[in-house]
Amino acid sequence: MVTNDGIDILASKKIKFQDFHDLNVYQEFNLTFFSATPQNGLEFRIKCLQDREVNLVMAEIKLYDLKNHELIFWESAAEKPQLGPSWLVTDDPEISGFKVVQIDSQVRAESLLYGPYLRRDIHG
């Protein structure tokens, strides 16, 4: 999680193969962060650090309030801007009509998935 200008890193997490409990099953990964002055917005990024065969699918991005655990933001990952040729918007084979973002099997380290952009005037 970074500020919208991409300079200040608020939190980061490396997810390794062994962090996945099962193959072909959606899992949530939590990232706790704090931003006292989000007037420039916040940006969530995913970057693959391996230059090898990977099959990773992003379905959605959710943000919860840490105090009351209420969902304050939800967005489909398929609506996020993408950089690099490796991210593909495709149909979810499990849910009819639901779009997901899948990283291509031959990942390039420069491929990023961006979002969500949160503004102070919208989400406090």
N, C-alpha and C positions, 0 to 999 in steps of 0.2 A: 504494500500500500504506500503510495507516494502522494505528495501534493500535486495538484493539477499541472504544475509546470515541470514535474518529473525530477525535481532537484532533491527535495527533502524526503528521505525514506522514513516513513512512520513505523513500519513493521515489515518483516519479511519472513518467509518460511520456505525451506527446501523440503520437498516431498520426494521420497525415494521409493523405489519399487516395493520394498518390504513394508511400506506404510499402507499399502493397499491390502485390504482383508480378503478380497476375492476378485476374480476376473469377471469382467462384463457385468458389474453391479455398480450402480451409482453410489458414491460416498460423499459425505460432506467433510471438508477440511476447514477448521477454524483458524482465524487470524485475528488476534486482539490488537487493537491500536487505539491511540488517543490523539485527538487533534483539538487543541484549545482555540485555534483561529482558522477555521476552514473556509474563510471568505474567498479564497482562490479555487475552492473545490478540492475534491479528492479523486485519486485515480487508482484503480486496481489493475495490475498487470500480471500476465502469465508469460513466462519465458522458459523454454526448454533449454537446459544446460548440457544436454547430451547430444552428441552428433551420431546417433544410432537409431535403429528402428524403434519407434514408439507408437502406441495406439492409445491416445488420450482424447477423451470427449468432454467438453464443457457444456453443461445444460443451462445453468442459471447462476446468477450472482445474487446473494441475499445479504442484507445487512441488518443486524439486530442491535437494539439498544442494550448496552451491557448491564444497566441497572434493572430494568423491568423485563428484559428479554422479548420485547415487542419487535415484530418485524417492521422496519422503517423504510426499507427499500428492496425492491425485487426487479430484476430485469433478465430477460432471456439473453444468454451469451451470444446467440446468433445475431443480435442487434448491435454488437460491439464493433467499433472500427478495428481493422486488422492491418498489420504491417508484415510484409514478407509473404512468400508464396505458399507457405506450409499450412496455413489455417484454411479449412474448407467448411462452408456452411452446407449442411446436409440434413436429410430427414432422420429422425430418431426411429430406428427399426422397432422399438418397443412401444412407442406412443404415436399413433397416427396423427399426422398434421403438425407435429411438434418439431421445430428446427433446433439443431444443436451445432456446435462448432467442434470439428475434429481436426486434430493435428495430423498432418500427412505422415506416412510411415517413414519417410526419409527426412528427418527434421534438420533444419538449418538453425544454427544458434541465433541468428538475427531475427527470427520470427517471433513477434510479440502479439498478444491479444490484450487490448486495452478496455478499460471501463470498470465500474460505472463512474460517471462524472457526477459528483454530488455538489450542489451549491448550497451555501448557508441559507439563502432566502427560501429554499424549498424544504430542507430537512433540518432546520434549526442550527 
